[in-house]
Amino acid sequence: MKKNILITGSTDGIGKIAAMMFAKEGHTVLIHGRNKVKLSETLSEIKLKTNNENVQGFVADFSDLDSVKQMAEQIKQEISKIDILINNAGVYNSPDSDNKDGLDIRLTVNYLAPYLLTNDLLPLLEKGFESRIINLASAAQSPVSIDVLLGKVKKNQGETYAQSKLALSMWSFWLARSLQNISVIAVNPGSLLNTKMANEAFGTHWAPAEKGANIIYDLAISEEHKSITGKYFDNDSGAFANAHPDAYNEATINKLIEVTESIIN
Ligand SMILES: NC(=O)c1ccc[n+]([C@@H]2O[C@H](COP(=O)([O-])OP(=O)(O)OC[C@H]3O[C@@H](n4cnc5c(N)ncnc54)[C@H](OP(=O)(O)O)[C@@H]3O)[C@@H](O)[C@H]2O)c1
């Protein structure tokens, strides 16, 4: 069955490879990027290589929550339903550490933006068939400091990246509990995959980017995973595993959601 699949951050890395895989199979693929020119080039490349015209592009800078909101509105106007949402866009190295509102770039792009986008697109996911949300987490997970999330305290990029990724898993589990017909999975696609992010941040890689794209594809489409929700898949071990203990701490999660809502609103 052909699906409507939205994958953020699909102008590069594992998101682009996964978008290509979905398009090859004839699904309707909604790609996203922050740079109009790069997005348009990616769109043309995917259409050409897959012979699939049902590929559409959306642009938004995820470090700007207003831009995320606008993109969600545009999608709601142009698309009738979403079966699969893959929150893949992410950043580690960046020239600026804060966005225009004084919020940390990594916490904004990697956690607040997908949180906002997903909430806004829930009505479309409700209309999807066996809808799934796949959130790109990481083996890097560090307890979330509320003061860092609020932009009151600054930390280095490795620390805020790890906080953003644990926040994403904590919210994924909370969201899974609150949704009846939509499954939510957090996934570490594999550490140090051969992408721009890993090469820029660490100057090296351990595994091909395809390793990450393949697990995204599998979790998003396979029958085997269709009813699994509220779990963390660790692609370093190749199995479902426990995330950081904070992802199972109700009080900590509730505090995170309360503060996130205050920022978003
Ligand atoms: N690579 C790894 O080893 C690894 C390990 C664990 C988790 N992950 C996670 O996997 C996901 C994909 O990573 P990747 O390795 O494929 O990285 P990548 O090659 O750097 O691709 C990241 C994607 O996110 C987009 N992006 C970055 N900042 C953005 C912003 N401000 N607004 C909108 N889009 C933005 C990029 O756009 P541009 O094309 O314009 O740069 C690109 O499309 C990320 O969430 C990452 O944290 C990766």
Ligand as a Chemical Component Dictionary entry (heavy atoms), coordinates in Angstrom:
data_LIG
# 
_chem_comp.id                   LIG 
_chem_comp.type                 NON-POLYMER 
_chem_comp.pdbx_formal_charge   0 
_chem_comp.three_letter_code    LIG 
# 
loop_
_chem_comp_atom.comp_id 
_chem_comp_atom.atom_id 
_chem_comp_atom.alt_atom_id 
_chem_comp_atom.type_symbol 
_chem_comp_atom.charge 
_chem_comp_atom.model_Cartn_x 
_chem_comp_atom.model_Cartn_y 
_chem_comp_atom.model_Cartn_z 
_chem_comp_atom.pdbx_ordinal 
LIG N1  N1  N 0  25.247 10.547 11.771 1  
LIG C1  C1  C 0  25.216 9.919  12.932 2  
LIG O1  O1  O 0  26.168 9.218  13.314 3  
LIG C2  C2  C 0  24.009 10.023 13.834 4  
LIG C3  C3  C 0  24.029 9.306  15.056 5  
LIG C4  C4  C 0  22.915 9.394  15.880 6  
LIG C5  C5  C 0  21.831 10.170 15.522 7  
LIG N2  N2  N 1  21.863 10.862 14.345 8  
LIG C6  C6  C 0  20.695 11.694 14.023 9  
LIG O2  O2  O 0  20.226 11.364 12.718 10 
LIG C7  C7  C 0  19.608 12.524 12.126 11 
LIG C8  C8  C 0  20.185 12.754 10.741 12 
LIG O3  O3  O 0  21.560 13.042 10.882 13 
LIG P1  P1  P 0  22.623 12.946 9.696  14 
LIG O4  O4  O 0  23.787 12.267 10.266 15 
LIG O5  O5  O -1 21.985 12.426 8.471  16 
LIG O6  O6  O 0  22.996 14.505 9.554  17 
LIG P2  P2  P 0  23.250 15.434 8.271  18 
LIG O7  O7  O 0  23.838 14.671 7.147  19 
LIG O8  O8  O 0  23.973 16.600 8.804  20 
LIG O9  O9  O 0  21.751 15.844 7.845  21 
LIG C9  C9  C 0  20.976 16.614 8.719  22 
LIG C10 C10 C 0  19.744 17.117 8.022  23 
LIG O10 O10 O 0  19.071 18.041 8.921  24 
LIG C11 C11 C 0  18.979 19.311 8.274  25 
LIG N3  N3  N 0  19.086 20.435 9.203  26 
LIG C12 C12 C 0  20.146 20.796 9.970  27 
LIG N4  N4  N 0  19.882 21.951 10.620 28 
LIG C13 C13 C 0  18.634 22.325 10.251 29 
LIG C14 C14 C 0  17.809 23.442 10.562 30 
LIG N5  N5  N 0  18.226 24.449 11.345 31 
LIG N6  N6  N 0  16.591 23.514 9.994  32 
LIG C15 C15 C 0  16.162 22.545 9.150  33 
LIG N7  N7  N 0  16.889 21.473 8.811  34 
LIG C16 C16 C 0  18.124 21.366 9.359  35 
LIG C17 C17 C 0  20.145 19.334 7.284  36 
LIG O11 O11 O 0  19.933 20.346 6.309  37 
LIG P3  P3  P 0  21.174 20.812 5.339  38 
LIG O12 O12 O 0  21.178 19.800 4.216  39 
LIG O13 O13 O 0  20.768 22.178 4.902  40 
LIG O14 O14 O 0  22.410 20.785 6.168  41 
LIG C18 C18 C 0  20.078 17.906 6.752  42 
LIG O15 O15 O 0  19.034 17.782 5.815  43 
LIG C19 C19 C 0  19.877 13.673 13.096 44 
LIG O16 O16 O 0  18.732 13.896 13.902 45 
LIG C20 C20 C 0  21.022 13.167 13.939 46 
LIG O17 O17 O 0  21.060 13.769 15.212 47 
LIG C21 C21 C 0  22.919 10.809 13.476 48 
# 
loop_
_chem_comp_bond.comp_id 
_chem_comp_bond.atom_id_1 
_chem_comp_bond.atom_id_2 
_chem_comp_bond.value_order 
_chem_comp_bond.pdbx_ordinal 
LIG N1  C1  SING 1  
LIG C1  O1  DOUB 2  
LIG C1  C2  SING 3  
LIG C2  C3  SING 4  
LIG C2  C21 DOUB 5  
LIG C3  C4  DOUB 6  
LIG C4  C5  SING 7  
LIG C5  N2  DOUB 8  
LIG N2  C6  SING 9  
LIG N2  C21 SING 10 
LIG C6  O2  SING 11 
LIG C6  C20 SING 12 
LIG O2  C7  SING 13 
LIG C7  C8  SING 14 
LIG C7  C19 SING 15 
LIG C8  O3  SING 16 
LIG O3  P1  SING 17 
LIG P1  O4  DOUB 18 
LIG P1  O5  SING 19 
LIG P1  O6  SING 20 
LIG O6  P2  SING 21 
LIG P2  O7  DOUB 22 
LIG P2  O8  SING 23 
LIG P2  O9  SING 24 
LIG O9  C9  SING 25 
LIG C9  C10 SING 26 
LIG C10 O10 SING 27 
LIG C10 C18 SING 28 
LIG O10 C11 SING 29 
LIG C11 N3  SING 30 
LIG C11 C17 SING 31 
LIG N3  C12 SING 32 
LIG N3  C16 SING 33 
LIG C12 N4  DOUB 34 
LIG N4  C13 SING 35 
LIG C13 C14 SING 36 
LIG C13 C16 DOUB 37 
LIG C14 N5  SING 38 
LIG C14 N6  DOUB 39 
LIG N6  C15 SING 40 
LIG C15 N7  DOUB 41 
LIG N7  C16 SING 42 
LIG C17 O11 SING 43 
LIG C17 C18 SING 44 
LIG O11 P3  SING 45 
LIG P3  O12 DOUB 46 
LIG P3  O13 SING 47 
LIG P3  O14 SING 48 
LIG C18 O15 SING 49 
LIG C19 O16 SING 50 
LIG C19 C20 SING 51 
LIG C20 O17 SING 52 
# 
